[in-house]
Amino acid sequence: MLQEKLIIKNPMGLYVGPAGTLCTEAARFKSSVRFSLDGTEYNAKSILSVLGACVRFESEITLICEGEDEKEAMAVLSELIRTGLGEL
């Protein structure tokens, strides 16, 4: 299991656009992909879960990847989040 703390840089947080990007990319991996925010874990492969987390600008999340391709998932997804999920 790999974990990394990341800051959300999207000015509007994880609304439908960037949340959809995150879910689409996370779904490419066999590993479980989750994130925690304020002590609660959310499934990064589920748009409803991501939107339900109400992640705002400058929130700190912990990305958690666990499974056979966890290293690749962490590398790709953490870079995607760091660069604004295609919005910045």
BELURLIN-V766410 format. One record per residue. RES is the residue in one small letter. BURIAL is + if it has 16 or more other ideal C-beta (glycine too) atoms within 10 Angstrom, else -. D_LAST is the distance of its C-alpha to the last C-alpha in Angstrom with 1 decimal. Layout:
RES BURIAL D_LAST
RES BURIAL D_LAST
This chain:
m - 28.8
l - 25.7
q - 23.6
e + 20.6
k - 19.3
l + 15.5
i - 13.6
i + 11.2
k + 8.2
n + 7.2
p - 9.1
m - 11.4
g + 11.9
l + 12.9
y + 14.1
v - 15.3
g - 12.3
p + 10.5
a + 14.1
g + 15.4
t + 13.0
l + 14.2
c + 17.8
t - 17.9
e + 17.0
a + 19.2
a - 22.0
r - 22.3
f + 23.9
k - 27.5
s + 26.8
s + 26.4
v + 22.8
r + 22.6
f + 21.0
s + 22.8
l + 22.0
d - 24.8
g - 27.4
t - 26.8
e - 25.6
y + 23.6
n + 23.6
a + 20.1
k + 21.7
s + 22.7
i + 20.5
l - 23.1
s + 23.1
v + 19.3
l + 19.4
g - 22.6
a + 21.2
c - 19.4
v + 16.7
r - 15.2
f - 12.7
e - 13.8
s + 16.2
e - 17.6
i + 18.3
t - 20.5
l + 19.7
i + 23.1
c + 23.9
e - 27.6
g - 29.5
e - 30.4
d - 27.0
e + 25.4
k - 24.5
e - 22.5
a + 20.9
m + 19.9
a - 18.5
v + 16.4
l + 15.2
s + 14.7
e - 12.5
l + 10.5
i + 10.2
r - 9.6
t - 6.5
g - 5.1
l + 7.4
g - 6.0
e - 3.8
l - 0.0
